[in-house]
């Protein structure tokens, strides 16, 4: 089970910040999930939303601003006054700090056209077996699937069918990533029957978290990695106190 800290420990700290990622690791996460966009001057940055309205109170698009304009924006205050002064993170700095750590990485492409740049930045630094590049945009994944040296790819899905799974596998996509609320045993069995990885997103409650564990997903993105860490410890501890 890969416990991916979703944008870091984003239930407790401002998402996609160094503080949030470090907190997630301290809480026992063995993976980090983050989102990549590109500024107007070509810098790859970690940001989920297309605009900064939610995280900085600024109704401007990340892709329309230069890194110089974004670098000093406070993206912590929206979460809590104690995080005042938190800044956005570039992919370069993220890789420099976390690239040598014993972690798994789920890197989500948020803009069309940046796929190759992201992969080229990641390739020399992160261990390929521990990286999955993901997206809701199937075209972005198919672009990377054609690379001479391709990364492991995961499709963030809002729909399901056996035909979709067959298409994904045929086109070189190794992981199917459904919304946790939609995943059931039949879907999980269909994914496993095709030899694909299964990772859930949208794990918004402890109840869903426990259900994903029961379905034996390969990993899940959670805003509260501490709760998943604790649950996995408790569920591996038999009643007689002896380890399994």
C-alpha positions in Angstrom: 0.0 0.0 0.0 1.4 3.4 -1.0 0.2 6.1 1.3 0.5 9.2 -0.9 0.3 12.5 0.9 -2.1 14.3 -1.4 -0.4 17.7 -2.1 1.4 16.9 1.1 -0.5 16.6 4.4 -3.0 19.0 3.0 -5.7 18.6 5.6 -3.3 20.2 8.1 -0.9 22.4 6.1 -1.1 24.6 2.9 -1.2 22.2 -0.1 1.8 21.8 -2.4 4.2 23.6 -0.1 7.5 22.3 1.4 5.9 22.3 4.8 3.0 20.2 3.7 5.2 17.6 2.0 7.6 17.4 5.0 4.6 17.0 7.3 3.2 14.2 5.2 6.5 12.3 5.4 6.7 12.8 9.2 3.1 11.4 9.4 4.3 8.2 7.8 3.5 8.7 4.1 5.7 6.7 1.8 4.6 8.6 -1.2 4.0 12.2 -2.4 1.4 13.4 -4.9 1.6 16.8 -6.5 0.5 18.8 -9.5 2.5 20.5 -12.2 1.8 23.6 -14.2 4.0 25.9 -16.2 4.4 29.7 -15.9 4.3 32.0 -18.8 8.1 32.1 -18.8 8.4 28.4 -18.8 9.1 27.5 -15.2 7.4 24.3 -13.9 5.7 24.9 -10.6 3.6 22.9 -8.2 0.0 24.1 -8.2 -3.4 22.3 -8.4 -5.8 25.0 -9.4 -5.6 26.9 -12.7 -5.9 30.2 -10.7 -4.6 31.4 -7.3 -8.0 32.5 -6.1 -8.5 29.7 -3.5 -4.9 29.6 -2.2 -3.9 33.2 -2.4 -7.0 35.3 -3.0 -5.8 36.3 -6.5 -8.0 35.7 -9.5 -5.2 35.1 -11.9 -4.1 32.1 -13.8 -0.7 30.4 -13.0 0.1 30.1 -16.7 -0.4 33.8 -17.3 2.2 34.9 -14.6 6.0 34.7 -14.6 7.9 32.9 -11.9 9.2 36.2 -10.7 5.6 37.3 -10.2 4.6 34.1 -8.4 7.7 33.5 -6.3 6.7 36.0 -3.5 3.0 35.3 -3.3 1.8 34.0 0.1 0.1 30.6 -0.4 0.0 29.7 3.3 -2.2 32.3 4.9 -5.4 30.9 3.4 -4.9 27.8 5.5 -4.0 29.3 8.8 -2.2 32.5 10.0 0.6 30.3 11.4 1.5 29.4 7.8 1.9 33.0 6.7 4.8 33.4 4.3 4.6 29.9 2.7 5.6 30.1 -1.0 4.9 28.2 -4.1 7.5 25.5 -5.0 9.2 24.9 -8.4 9.5 21.4 -9.7 13.2 21.9 -9.7 13.4 22.6 -6.0 10.9 19.8 -5.2 13.1 17.3 -7.0 16.3 18.7 -5.5 14.9 18.2 -1.9 12.9 15.0 -2.2 14.5 13.2 -5.2 16.9 11.2 -3.1 14.4 10.2 -0.5 13.0 6.7 -0.3 9.5 7.7 -1.6 7.1 7.0 -4.3 5.9 9.9 -6.5 2.6 10.6 -8.3 3.1 13.6 -10.5 0.0 15.0 -12.1 0.0 16.9 -15.3 -2.4 19.8 -15.1 -1.8 21.6 -18.4 -1.6 20.3 -22.0 1.7 20.5 -23.7 4.0 20.3 -20.7 4.3 16.5 -20.6 7.7 16.1 -22.1 9.2 18.9 -20.1 8.0 17.3 -16.9 9.4 13.9 -17.8 12.7 15.4 -18.9 13.0 17.2 -15.6 12.1 14.0 -13.6 14.1 11.4 -15.6 17.7 12.2 -14.3 16.6 12.5 -10.7 13.8 10.3 -9.6 14.0 6.5 -9.7 11.7 5.5 -12.6 10.2 2.5 -10.8 8.9 4.8 -8.1 7.3 7.5 -10.3 3.9 7.5 -11.9 3.0 10.4 -14.1 -0.8 10.9 -14.0 -3.5 13.0 -15.6 -7.2 13.3 -16.2 -6.1 14.3 -19.8 -5.7 11.1 -21.7 -4.0 12.8 -24.6 -1.2 14.0 -22.3 -0.6 10.4 -21.2 -0.7 9.1 -24.8 2.0 11.7 -25.7 4.3 10.3 -23.1 3.4 6.7 -24.0 5.1 7.3 -27.4 8.4 8.5 -25.8 11.4 6.3 -26.6 12.0 6.0 -22.9 8.5 6.2 -21.3 7.5 6.7 -17.7 5.0 4.7 -15.8 1.6 6.3 -16.5 -1.6 6.4 -14.6 -5.0 7.6 -15.9 -7.1 9.6 -13.4 -10.5 8.3 -14.4 -14.1 9.6 -14.0 -15.6 6.7 -15.9 -15.2 2.9 -16.1 -15.7 0.2 -18.6 -13.8 -3.0 -19.5 -13.2 -1.4 -22.9 -11.6 1.6 -21.3 -9.2 -0.6 -19.4 -8.3 -2.5 -22.5 -7.6 0.7 -24.4 -5.5 2.0 -21.6 -3.4 -1.1 -21.4 -3.0 -1.4 -25.1 -1.7 2.2 -25.3 0.9 1.7 -22.5 -0.9 3.1 -19.5 -0.1 0.9 -16.5 -2.3 2.3 -13.7 -6.0 3.0 -13.5 -6.9 5.6 -10.9 -10.7 5.9 -10.1 -12.5 8.1 -7.7 -12.7 6.2 -4.4 -16.4 6.7 -4.2 -17.0 4.9 -7.4 -14.7 1.9 -6.9 -16.2 -1.5 -6.1 -15.0 -5.1 -6.0 -16.0 -5.8 -9.6 -14.0 -2.8 -10.9 -11.1 -3.8 -8.8 -11.1 -7.3 -10.1 -11.3 -6.1 -13.7 -8.3 -3.9 -13.2 -6.3 -6.7 -11.6 -7.3 -9.2 -14.3 -5.5 -7.0 -16.7 -2.3 -6.7 -14.7 -2.8 -3.0 -14.1 -2.1 -1.0 -11.0 -5.0 0.4 -9.0 -4.8 3.7 -7.1 -7.7 5.6 -5.7 -8.2 9.4 -5.5 -10.8 11.5 -3.7 -10.4 9.6 -0.4 -12.2 12.3 1.5 -13.1 10.4 4.7 -11.8 7.7 7.0 -14.7 5.5 6.0 -13.6 5.7 2.3 -10.0 5.1 3.4 -11.0 1.9 5.2 -13.1 0.8 2.2 -10.1 1.3 -0.1 -8.0 -0.8 2.2 -10.6 -3.6 2.1 -10.5 -3.5 -1.7 -6.7 -3.8 -1.5 -5.9 -0.9 -3.7 -2.2 -0.5 -4.5 -2.2 3.0 -3.1 -4.4 6.0 -2.4 -4.0 9.8 -2.2 -5.1 11.1 1.2 -5.0 14.6 2.8 -4.5 12.9 6.2 -1.6 10.5 5.8 -1.3 10.1 9.6 -4.7 8.4 9.7 -3.9 6.0 7.0 -0.5 5.2 8.6 -2.3 4.5 11.9 -5.0 2.4 10.3 -2.5 0.3 8.4 -0.5 -0.4 11.6 -3.6 -1.4 13.5 -5.0 -3.6 10.7 -1.7 -5.5 10.5 -1.7 -6.2 14.3 -3.5 -9.4 15.2 -5.5 -9.7 18.4 -2.9 -11.9 20.1 -0.4 -9.0 19.7 1.9 -11.0 17.5 2.9 -9.5 14.2 1.6 -11.2 11.1 
